[in-house]
């Protein structure tokens, strides 16, 4: 089924629709999707591969992607459904998977908007963690696009809606172009009980978390927990949690001017030397040098 934004009086329609709730619905899978994860965390299976994701983040999905939300915690997300023809009228689903089908320079230029949705060789999944600045901009564009199409009114609603949508694609293309593949926290062979534990870590990383707490909360033997966790993630619970905290601190250092001490406490570290030592281990530089290099 193709979703349209449609003017009830003029019957003018475009293959573009914003849904503020049903982001990971199994319906409407005949369209491309841009899912914006606003808050919470979850475990998603895309094309047979499971991994944990956090907010804020973006998913760029095509109509062939098989998606199943396995677990979630306090998840809030919204989605844009679209047909590629809204970018360029020649981008039918039969044609769009081969760039050689297009000869016009304008079509080839437009085609690069679709790279994050079509290319799967560069990254493990169509998922991008985004910084707070990017999130605020994309979230605002989602809001403007939703208001323009619910309802579709005004003389220029088609042009204005398409302009907001293309701006979203432009921002995503920037994220995609500058994306560097990191060691995503994959969980290729995890069981349901382990998925619950991983979600717990992602929801409570700012607090002190002990092995004893996990064994009591999830009613699992300490040795069994350690063995299952390492078999699934390739690391211990302690290393997983530290790596998660360092990734989140790097985002805050890059996209905010919060004091480093505040960031340290926000992500669950209580001692400055330990935080600095772990940051250097995973990021190859100190927190202050990382901010100097990457904060704009």
Residue frames relative to the residue before (quaternion, step in Angstrom):
aa qw qx qy qz dx dy dz
X 1.0000 0.0000 0.0000 0.0000 0.00 0.00 0.00
X 0.2480 -0.7606 0.5850 0.1335 3.57 -0.95 0.90
X 0.2781 -0.7614 0.5665 0.1483 3.56 -0.86 1.00
X 0.1136 -0.7954 0.5943 0.0344 3.54 -0.97 0.90
X 0.2942 -0.6404 0.6629 0.2527 3.47 -1.37 0.43
X 0.0035 0.8461 -0.5255 0.0894 3.56 -0.56 1.17
X 0.3804 -0.6893 0.5754 0.2216 3.53 -1.10 0.86
X 0.4217 -0.7607 0.4372 0.2287 3.58 -0.54 1.18
X 0.6999 0.4608 -0.2767 0.4704 3.60 1.10 -0.57
X 0.7717 0.3547 -0.1891 0.4930 3.58 0.79 -1.00
X 0.3369 -0.7621 0.4738 0.2849 3.59 1.30 -0.41
X 0.3851 0.6894 -0.5083 0.3436 3.60 1.19 0.45
X 0.0056 -0.8170 0.5742 -0.0524 3.59 -0.83 1.02
X 0.1169 -0.7579 0.6354 0.0904 3.55 -1.25 0.52
X 0.4867 -0.6852 0.4591 0.2879 3.63 -1.03 0.77
X 0.4876 0.6151 -0.4330 0.4431 3.53 0.62 1.24
X 0.1055 0.8026 -0.5771 0.1079 3.57 -0.84 0.96
X 0.2158 -0.7679 0.5925 0.1129 3.57 -1.01 0.88
X 0.0651 -0.7734 0.6305 0.0063 3.56 -0.88 1.03
X 0.3072 -0.7976 0.4976 0.1478 3.56 -0.61 1.13
X 0.7605 0.3892 -0.1965 0.4812 3.61 1.22 -0.15
X 0.8025 0.3539 -0.1780 0.4461 3.59 0.54 -1.16
X 0.0057 0.8774 -0.4795 0.0129 3.55 0.80 1.07
X 0.7997 0.2501 -0.1288 0.5304 3.59 0.97 -0.77
X 0.2182 0.7954 -0.5283 0.2016 3.55 1.11 0.72
X 0.4570 -0.6769 0.5064 0.2765 3.57 -1.11 0.69
X 0.5724 0.5743 -0.3823 0.4431 3.57 1.27 -0.21
X 0.8035 0.3033 -0.2222 0.4616 3.55 -1.35 0.21
X 0.3487 0.7598 -0.4850 0.2565 3.60 1.08 0.67
X 0.5011 0.6222 -0.4472 0.4023 3.57 1.19 0.45
X 0.6853 0.4465 -0.2679 0.5091 3.58 1.31 0.07
X 0.5377 -0.5536 0.5095 0.3805 3.53 -1.34 0.22
X 0.1444 -0.8037 0.5745 0.0565 3.58 -1.17 0.59
X 0.1170 -0.7270 0.6686 0.1039 3.52 -1.24 0.63
X 0.0954 -0.8050 0.5854 0.0119 3.56 -0.45 1.25
X 0.1429 -0.7707 0.6183 0.0572 3.55 -0.83 1.07
X 0.2060 -0.7739 0.5912 0.0952 3.57 -0.59 1.20
X 0.2314 -0.8206 0.5150 0.0885 3.55 -0.43 1.27
X 0.8003 -0.0812 0.0951 0.5864 3.57 0.94 -0.85
X 0.7105 0.4525 -0.3357 0.4216 3.54 -1.29 0.35
X 0.3040 -0.7227 0.5916 0.1881 3.50 -1.37 -0.20
X 0.0079 0.8181 -0.5746 0.0200 3.57 -1.21 0.30
X 0.3551 -0.6757 0.5913 0.2603 3.51 -1.37 -0.01
X 0.0727 -0.8187 0.5689 -0.0287 3.55 -0.64 1.19
X 0.2106 -0.7420 0.6228 0.1312 3.52 -1.11 0.77
X 0.0094 0.7867 -0.6153 0.0484 3.57 -0.66 1.17
X 0.8489 -0.0898 0.0112 0.5207 3.54 -0.67 1.18
X 0.7629 -0.4129 0.1932 0.4585 3.56 0.96 0.93
X 0.6733 0.4486 -0.2976 0.5068 3.61 1.27 -0.01
X 0.2059 -0.7904 0.5685 0.0985 3.57 -0.77 1.05
X 0.1252 0.7741 -0.6162 0.0727 3.55 -1.09 0.73
X 0.4695 -0.6643 0.5074 0.2843 3.52 -1.25 0.46
X 0.0855 -0.7925 0.6026 0.0395 3.57 -1.02 0.79
X 0.1994 -0.7682 0.6006 0.0975 3.53 -1.29 0.51
X 0.4667 -0.6280 0.5297 0.3273 3.52 -1.31 0.13
X 0.6185 -0.2215 -0.7506 -0.0708 1.48 -2.18 1.27
X 0.0791 0.7972 -0.5923 0.0856 3.56 -1.02 0.79
X 0.3042 -0.7356 0.5861 0.1511 3.52 -1.38 0.33
X 0.1344 -0.7442 0.6470 0.0972 3.55 -1.17 0.75
X 0.1302 -0.7666 0.6258 0.0606 3.57 -0.95 0.94
X 0.0175 0.8466 -0.5239 0.0922 3.56 -0.13 1.32
X 0.2468 -0.7375 0.6031 0.1773 3.54 -1.11 0.70
X 0.6965 -0.5078 0.3081 0.4026 3.57 -1.26 0.21
X 0.6318 0.5315 -0.3358 0.4534 3.61 1.24 -0.21
X 0.5428 0.6352 -0.4005 0.3762 3.58 1.18 -0.41
X 0.2273 -0.7561 0.6013 0.1227 3.55 -0.89 1.00
X 0.0373 -0.8417 0.5340 -0.0701 3.53 -0.39 1.31
X 0.0629 0.7787 -0.6224 0.0484 3.56 -0.99 0.89
X 0.2942 -0.7373 0.5853 0.1652 3.55 -0.80 1.06
X 0.2309 -0.8216 0.5109 0.1036 3.56 -0.36 1.26
X 0.7866 -0.0481 0.0659 0.6121 3.57 0.98 -0.88
X 0.0496 0.7900 -0.6107 -0.0201 3.56 -1.20 0.39
X 0.1411 -0.7659 0.6234 0.0696 3.53 -1.28 0.51
X 0.8414 -0.1156 0.0264 0.5272 3.57 -0.59 1.24
X 0.2618 0.8077 -0.4874 0.2039 3.55 1.08 0.75
X 0.0346 0.7545 -0.6545 0.0347 3.52 -1.05 0.93
X 0.1546 0.7909 -0.5691 0.1634 3.58 -0.64 1.12
X 0.1559 -0.7632 0.6187 0.1027 3.54 -1.27 0.47
X 0.2306 -0.8040 0.5439 0.0669 3.54 -1.14 0.62
X 0.2078 -0.7114 0.6546 0.1488 3.51 -1.29 0.62
X 0.1764 -0.7455 0.6356 0.0960 3.55 -0.85 1.04
X 0.1374 0.8012 -0.5770 0.0795 3.59 -0.95 0.78
X 0.3439 -0.6703 0.6115 0.2418 3.48 -1.33 0.45
X 0.5601 -0.6442 0.3940 0.3407 3.64 -0.88 0.87
X 0.5607 0.6179 -0.3996 0.3796 3.60 1.13 -0.40
X 0.5680 0.5802 -0.4054 0.4200 3.60 1.18 -0.27
X 0.6191 0.5063 -0.3371 0.4968 3.58 1.26 -0.34
X 0.7672 -0.1042 0.1195 0.6215 3.52 0.93 -1.00
X 0.5146 -0.6987 0.4039 0.2897 3.57 -0.71 1.07
X 0.6568 0.5141 -0.3154 0.4527 3.60 1.19 -0.42
X 0.5823 0.6174 -0.3615 0.3860 3.61 1.27 -0.18
X 0.0740 0.7943 -0.5941 0.1027 3.57 0.50 1.15
X 0.6337 -0.5468 0.3821 0.3917 3.58 -1.20 0.44
X 0.6249 0.5382 -0.3414 0.4509 3.58 1.14 -0.53
X 0.7565 0.4079 -0.1959 0.4721 3.58 1.11 -0.67
X 0.6492 0.6342 -0.3112 0.2820 3.51 0.99 -0.90
X 0.6414 0.5621 -0.3377 0.3982 3.60 1.13 -0.40
X 0.7305 0.3168 -0.2238 0.5620 3.58 1.27 0.07
X 0.3574 -0.7666 0.4954 0.1979 3.58 -0.43 1.22
X 0.5841 0.5987 -0.3641 0.4097 3.59 1.19 -0.47
X 0.5522 0.6089 -0.3913 0.4137 3.56 1.27 -0.17
X 0.7316 0.3965 -0.2085 0.5138 3.56 1.26 -0.32
X 0.1739 -0.8153 0.5496 0.0554 3.54 -0.82 1.04
X 0.6106 0.5672 -0.3621 0.4177 3.58 1.04 -0.67
X 0.5483 -0.6339 0.4392 0.3235 3.54 -0.99 0.86
X 0.6407 0.5361 -0.3267 0.4420 3.56 0.99 -0.82
X 0.6457 0.5126 -0.3155 0.4698 3.58 1.05 -0.76
X 0.6505 0.5066 -0.3164 0.4691 3.58 0.96 -0.83
X 0.6170 0.5327 -0.3412 0.4682 3.59 1.05 -0.71
X 0.6817 0.4866 -0.2824 0.4677 3.56 0.89 -0.96
X 0.5944 0.6149 -0.3604 0.3725 3.55 1.08 -0.73
X 0.6228 0.5724 -0.3498 0.4027 3.59 1.05 -0.68
X 0.5179 0.6143 -0.4183 0.4236 3.59 1.23 -0.27
X 0.7184 0.4721 -0.2402 0.4508 3.57 1.12 -0.70
X 0.3893 0.7516 -0.4675 0.2550 3.61 1.23 -0.12
X 0.6904 0.4778 -0.3191 0.4396 3.64 0.77 -0.84
X 0.6854 0.4823 -0.2765 0.4702 3.59 1.21 -0.49
X 0.7517 0.4181 -0.1992 0.4696 3.57 1.13 -0.65
X 0.7195 0.4520 -0.2564 0.4608 3.58 0.94 -0.87
X 0.0485 -0.8062 0.5897 -0.0057 3.53 -0.79 1.05
X 0.5178 0.6589 -0.4118 0.3580 3.60 1.27 -0.03
X 0.6805 0.5269 -0.2914 0.4176 3.60 1.05 -0.73
X 0.8041 0.1534 -0.0539 0.5718 3.55 1.06 -0.72
X 0.6099 -0.5834 0.4049 0.3518 3.53 -1.23 0.51
X 0.8071 0.0208 0.0301 0.5893 3.56 1.06 -0.69
X 0.5436 -0.6243 0.4483 0.3373 3.60 -1.20 0.40
X 0.4582 0.6851 -0.4079 0.3928 3.56 0.95 0.96
X 0.0226 -0.8032 0.5947 -0.0259 3.55 -0.87 1.00
X 0.3042 -0.6977 0.6150 0.2060 3.54 -0.92 0.90
X 0.1321 -0.8086 0.5719 0.0408 3.58 -0.86 0.95
X 0.5250 -0.6373 0.4711 0.3103 3.54 -1.20 0.56
X 0.6996 -0.4909 0.3279 0.4026 3.54 -1.30 0.26
X 0.6303 0.5339 -0.3405 0.4492 3.58 1.02 -0.74
X 0.6645 0.4880 -0.2960 0.4824 3.58 0.90 -0.94
X 0.6418 0.5390 -0.3290 0.4352 3.57 0.96 -0.85
X 0.6577 0.5141 -0.3166 0.4504 3.58 0.89 -0.90
X 0.6685 0.4964 -0.3083 0.4600 3.58 0.94 -0.85
X 0.6853 0.4728 -0.2963 0.4680 3.60 0.83 -0.94
X 0.6305 0.5394 -0.3313 0.4492 3.59 0.98 -0.82
X 0.6499 0.5059 -0.3130 0.4730 3.58 1.01 -0.80
X 0.6497 0.5072 -0.3145 0.4708 3.60 1.00 -0.77
X 0.5975 0.5409 -0.3536 0.4748 3.59 1.07 -0.68
X 0.6616 0.5126 -0.3084 0.4522 3.56 0.89 -0.95
X 0.6698 0.4981 -0.2983 0.4630 3.59 0.88 -0.92
X 0.6578 0.5033 -0.3078 0.4683 3.57 0.98 -0.84
X 0.6410 0.5213 -0.3245 0.4605 3.58 0.98 -0.81
X 0.6789 0.4926 -0.2937 0.4585 3.58 0.89 -0.93
X 0.6486 0.5234 -0.3163 0.4530 3.59 1.09 -0.69
X 0.7702 0.3516 -0.1746 0.5026 3.60 1.11 -0.66
X 0.7309 0.3315 -0.2273 0.5515 3.63 1.25 0.09
X 0.4217 -0.5040 -0.6707 0.3441 1.56 0.34 2.51
X 0.5730 -0.5576 0.4684 0.3759 3.53 -1.37 0.09
X 0.2022 0.7830 -0.5550 0.1951 3.54 -0.19 1.29
X 0.6700 0.5013 -0.3651 0.4081 3.53 -1.27 0.23
X 0.6238 -0.5937 0.3774 0.3405 3.52 -1.17 0.64
X 0.7986 0.3027 -0.1343 0.5026 3.59 0.99 -0.81
X 0.2558 0.8151 -0.4990 0.1452 3.59 1.16 0.43
X 0.6281 0.5346 -0.3524 0.4421 3.62 1.02 -0.68
X 0.6910 0.4701 -0.2821 0.4711 3.59 0.80 -1.00
X 0.6731 0.4981 -0.3047 0.4539 3.55 0.93 -0.89
X 0.6381 0.5215 -0.3241 0.4645 3.61 0.97 -0.81
X 0.6742 0.4926 -0.2928 0.4658 3.55 0.89 -0.93
X 0.6368 0.5308 -0.3401 0.4440 3.60 1.02 -0.71
X 0.6382 0.5052 -0.3264 0.4805 3.60 1.02 -0.77
X 0.6541 0.5235 -0.3070 0.4515 3.56 0.98 -0.89
X 0.6727 0.4876 -0.2978 0.4702 3.61 0.91 -0.87
X 0.6186 0.5293 -0.3502 0.4632 3.57 1.09 -0.61
X 0.6106 0.5309 -0.3403 0.4790 3.58 1.08 -0.70
X 0.6585 0.5017 -0.3055 0.4704 3.58 0.94 -0.88
X 0.6244 0.5444 -0.3349 0.4490 3.57 1.03 -0.77
X 0.6602 0.4921 -0.3038 0.4792 3.59 0.94 -0.87
X 0.6517 0.5109 -0.3148 0.4640 3.58 0.96 -0.85
X 0.6309 0.5311 -0.3312 0.4585 3.58 1.01 -0.79
X 0.6236 0.5240 -0.3340 0.4742 3.58 1.06 -0.73
X 0.6500 0.5065 -0.3141 0.4715 3.59 0.93 -0.89
X 0.6652 0.5173 -0.2943 0.4509 3.57 0.92 -0.95
X 0.6739 0.5088 -0.2959 0.4465 3.58 0.89 -0.95
X 0.7606 0.3692 -0.1906 0.4989 3.57 1.00 -0.81
X 0.4417 0.7089 -0.4448 0.3232 3.54 1.30 0.15
X 0.1136 -0.7634 0.6327 0.0634 3.54 -1.03 0.87
X 0.4430 -0.7152 0.4722 0.2633 3.54 -0.68 1.09
X 0.0873 -0.7824 0.6155 0.0382 3.54 -0.84 1.00
X 0.6300 -0.5060 0.4067 0.4262 3.54 -1.31 -0.09
X 0.1817 -0.8000 0.5639 0.0948 3.54 0.10 1.26
X 0.5123 -0.6603 0.4623 0.2965 3.50 -1.14 0.68
X 0.0442 -0.8410 0.5389 -0.0205 3.56 0.36 1.30
X 0.0955 -0.7610 0.6374 0.0737 3.54 -1.22 0.55
X 0.0838 -0.8808 0.4629 0.0528 3.59 0.55 1.17
X 0.8213 0.1604 -0.0662 0.5435 3.60 1.02 -0.64
X 0.2890 0.7998 -0.4835 0.2075 3.56 0.94 0.84
X 0.3919 -0.6934 0.5564 0.2365 3.54 -1.20 0.64
X 0.7068 -0.4712 0.3119 0.4256 3.57 -1.27 0.25
X 0.6676 0.4991 -0.3187 0.4513 3.58 0.93 -0.85
X 0.6525 0.4946 -0.3193 0.4772 3.60 1.05 -0.69
X 0.5930 0.5601 -0.3591 0.4535 3.59 1.08 -0.64
X 0.6333 0.5288 -0.3253 0.4620 3.57 1.01 -0.79
X 0.6566 0.5078 -0.3062 0.4661 3.58 1.00 -0.83
X 0.6443 0.5157 -0.3209 0.4647 3.60 0.96 -0.84
X 0.6458 0.5000 -0.3202 0.4800 3.59 0.98 -0.80
X 0.6125 0.5511 -0.3411 0.4525 3.56 1.06 -0.73
X 0.6461 0.5130 -0.3162 0.4685 3.60 0.96 -0.86
X 0.6998 0.4736 -0.2714 0.4609 3.58 0.91 -0.89
X 0.6910 0.4608 -0.2787 0.4822 3.58 1.16 -0.46
X 0.7921 0.2922 -0.1262 0.5208 3.60 1.17 -0.51
X 0.2612 0.8143 -0.4896 0.1703 3.60 1.22 0.38
X 0.6349 0.5573 -0.3318 0.4197 3.59 1.13 -0.61
X 0.6745 0.4698 -0.2795 0.4963 3.58 1.27 -0.31
X 0.5775 -0.5358 0.4658 0.4030 3.56 -1.30 0.20
X 0.0457 -0.7983 0.6002 -0.0178 3.58 -0.73 1.09
X 0.0990 -0.8044 0.5852 0.0269 3.57 -0.75 1.04
X 0.6216 -0.5308 0.4188 0.3956 3.55 -1.26 0.41
X 0.6211 0.5492 -0.3382 0.4451 3.57 1.02 -0.82
X 0.6346 0.5315 -0.3226 0.4592 3.57 1.00 -0.82
X 0.6764 0.4964 -0.2937 0.4581 3.58 0.92 -0.90
X 0.6603 0.5115 -0.3203 0.4469 3.60 0.91 -0.85
X 0.6780 0.4764 -0.2916 0.4779 3.59 1.02 -0.79
X 0.6706 0.5153 -0.3047 0.4380 3.57 0.93 -0.91
X 0.8046 0.2810 -0.1190 0.5094 3.57 0.94 -0.92
X 0.4099 -0.7607 0.4417 0.2415 3.57 1.31 0.33
X 0.4835 0.6386 -0.4405 0.4055 3.52 0.77 1.10
X 0.5374 -0.6297 0.4638 0.3154 3.55 -1.09 0.75
X 0.5905 -0.6168 0.3951 0.3387 3.59 -0.99 0.87
X 0.6861 0.4795 -0.2842 0.4676 3.58 0.89 -0.95
X 0.6455 0.5170 -0.3146 0.4660 3.57 0.98 -0.85
X 0.6364 0.5325 -0.3196 0.4575 3.56 0.98 -0.86
X 0.6771 0.4960 -0.2988 0.4541 3.59 0.82 -0.96
X 0.6792 0.4949 -0.2935 0.4556 3.58 0.91 -0.91
X 0.6815 0.4835 -0.2963 0.4627 3.60 0.87 -0.89
X 0.6571 0.5202 -0.3174 0.4437 3.57 0.96 -0.84
X 0.6792 0.4742 -0.2984 0.4741 3.58 0.89 -0.88
X 0.6340 0.5353 -0.3371 0.4448 3.59 0.98 -0.78
X 0.7191 0.4518 -0.2530 0.4634 3.59 1.02 -0.77
X 0.8082 0.2964 -0.1309 0.4918 3.58 0.86 -0.97
X 0.4436 -0.7027 0.4520 0.3241 3.59 1.19 -0.39
X 0.7538 0.2782 -0.1918 0.5635 3.59 1.23 0.22
X 0.5883 -0.5602 0.4425 0.3799 3.53 -1.30 0.24
X 0.6568 -0.4939 0.3807 0.4240 3.58 -1.27 0.28
X 0.6372 0.5388 -0.3243 0.4456 3.59 0.97 -0.86
X 0.6890 0.4700 -0.2850 0.4725 3.60 0.86 -0.95
X 0.6177 0.5457 -0.3387 0.4538 3.59 1.03 -0.78
X 0.6858 0.4911 -0.2811 0.4578 3.55 0.88 -0.98
X 0.6433 0.5089 -0.3245 0.4711 3.59 0.98 -0.80
X 0.6570 0.5109 -0.3130 0.4576 3.58 0.92 -0.90
X 0.6292 0.5282 -0.3228 0.4700 3.58 1.01 -0.80
X 0.6758 0.4944 -0.2936 0.4612 3.59 0.87 -0.92
X 0.6519 0.5088 -0.3184 0.4634 3.59 0.98 -0.80
X 0.6297 0.5311 -0.3360 0.4565 3.61 0.98 -0.79
X 0.6831 0.4790 -0.2890 0.4695 3.57 0.93 -0.88
X 0.6398 0.5137 -0.3334 0.4643 3.59 1.01 -0.72
X 0.6206 0.5442 -0.3415 0.4495 3.59 1.06 -0.72
X 0.6235 0.5313 -0.3374 0.4638 3.59 1.03 -0.76
X 0.6852 0.4790 -0.2883 0.4669 3.59 0.89 -0.90
X 0.6367 0.5185 -0.3320 0.4643 3.59 1.02 -0.73
X 0.6939 0.4906 -0.2678 0.4540 3.56 1.01 -0.84
X 0.8252 0.2996 -0.1045 0.4674 3.57 0.89 -0.93
X 0.7459 0.2740 -0.2218 0.5652 3.61 1.22 0.14
X 0.3745 -0.6922 0.5569 0.2654 3.54 -1.35 0.12
X 0.2250 0.7785 -0.5440 0.2176 3.57 1.12 0.66
X 0.5664 -0.5839 0.4406 0.3795 3.62 -1.05 0.63
X 0.5795 -0.6078 0.4155 0.3494 3.56 -1.02 0.80
X 0.6236 0.5481 -0.3411 0.4409 3.59 1.03 -0.75
X 0.6511 0.5035 -0.3184 0.4703 3.59 1.02 -0.77
X 0.6320 0.5242 -0.3255 0.4688 3.58 1.00 -0.82
X 0.6142 0.5681 -0.3364 0.4322 3.55 0.97 -0.89
X 0.7122 0.4360 -0.2584 0.4858 3.59 0.84 -0.98
X 0.6109 0.5808 -0.3477 0.4106 3.59 1.04 -0.75
X 0.7580 0.3746 -0.2083 0.4917 3.59 0.99 -0.77
X 0.6918 -0.5433 0.2702 0.3914 3.60 1.20 0.22
X 0.5510 0.5666 -0.4272 0.4392 3.62 1.21 0.25
X 0.2230 -0.8007 0.5474 0.0980 3.55 -1.05 0.82
X 0.7538 0.3196 -0.1705 0.5483 3.57 1.27 -0.18
X 0.4847 -0.7307 0.4031 0.2621 3.56 -0.58 1.23
X 0.6664 0.5075 -0.3166 0.4450 3.61 0.88 -0.88
X 0.6485 0.5088 -0.3181 0.4685 3.57 1.01 -0.80
X 0.6402 0.5230 -0.3193 0.4633 3.57 0.98 -0.85
X 0.6735 0.4965 -0.2950 0.4613 3.58 0.87 -0.95
X 0.6595 0.5128 -0.3090 0.4545 3.57 0.96 -0.87
X 0.6782 0.4749 -0.2922 0.4787 3.61 0.93 -0.85
X 0.6257 0.5355 -0.3430 0.4517 3.59 1.02 -0.75
X 0.6546 0.5030 -0.3095 0.4719 3.59 0.94 -0.86
X 0.6229 0.5617 -0.3384 0.4265 3.57 1.01 -0.79
X 0.7822 0.3522 -0.1711 0.4847 3.57 0.87 -0.98
X 0.7854 0.3287 -0.1606 0.4992 3.60 1.07 -0.66
X 0.4206 -0.7531 0.4237 0.2765 3.60 1.31 0.04
X 0.7583 0.2084 -0.2048 0.5828 3.60 1.14 0.53
X 0.6082 -0.5534 0.4151 0.3892 3.55 -1.28 0.24
X 0.6568 -0.5035 0.3685 0.4234 3.61 -1.20 0.31
X 0.6684 0.5006 -0.3120 0.4531 3.62 0.93 -0.81
X 0.6615 0.4884 -0.3072 0.4790 3.60 0.99 -0.77
X 0.6084 0.5436 -0.3507 0.4598 3.57 1.08 -0.69
X 0.6561 0.4993 -0.3120 0.4721 3.59 0.95 -0.85
X 0.6420 0.5268 -0.3293 0.4494 3.61 0.92 -0.83
X 0.7072 0.4830 -0.2592 0.4466 3.55 1.01 -0.85
X 0.8378 0.2711 -0.0868 0.4658 3.57 0.89 -0.94
X 0.6107 0.5598 -0.3793 0.4120 3.62 1.10 -0.40
X 0.2245 -0.7960 0.5535 0.0981 3.56 -0.77 1.07
